[in-house]
Amino acid sequence: MLLIQNKRVNWHTWQIGIPGATAKDKENRRIPFNPKGRIAAILKRRAALGPDAFVFGSANGARQPTIQTAWETLKLIANGIEPRRR
C-alpha cells in the first residue's frame, strides 16, 4: 500500500497495478476501483502531484515511511480532511 505510485493508476480500466517487485508474494496484481467512489476522488487529487508521487504519501507526494502515518493520512483524506504536516 505504501509503495503505490500515481503512475500505477489506470484510468481507462479503473484499476491500480501492483508490481510483483513490491508485493509480499512477488505476484503482479490489479486492484479495481469504482470510478465514482471515494478512492477515485483521492486518486484524482493525488494525480496532480505527478506520476512518481505516492498515492498514500505526504502532502507533497513523498513516501510515508511507516504504516501508521500512512494509515492515519488515508483516514483523514477519505473523510475529506486535509492532513497537516508535523
Residue pairs with C-beta under 8 A, 6 or more apart in sequence:
1 56
1 67
1 70
2 54
2 56
2 63
2 64
2 67
2 70
3 22
3 54
3 63
4 16
4 18
4 54
4 55
4 56
5 51
5 52
5 53
5 54
5 55
6 43
6 46
6 47
6 49
6 50
6 51
6 52
6 53
6 54
6 55
6 61
7 51
7 52
8 16
8 17
8 18
8 19
8 55
9 15
9 16
9 17
9 43
9 47
9 55
10 16
10 17
10 30
11 35
13 30
13 32
14 32
14 33
14 34
14 35
14 40
15 30
15 31
15 32
15 33
16 30
16 31
16 33
16 43
16 55
17 28
17 29
17 30
18 28
18 29
18 30
18 31
19 28
20 26
20 27
20 28
20 29
23 29
33 39
33 40
33 43
34 40
38 78
39 78
42 55
42 74
42 77
42 78
43 55
45 77
46 53
46 55
46 57
46 61
49 57
49 60
49 61
50 61
52 61
53 60
53 61
53 62
54 61
54 62
54 63
54 64
56 64
56 70
56 73
56 74
57 63
57 64
57 70
57 73
58 64
58 73
58 85
59 82
59 83
59 85
64 70
64 73
72 83
73 83
76 82
76 83
77 83
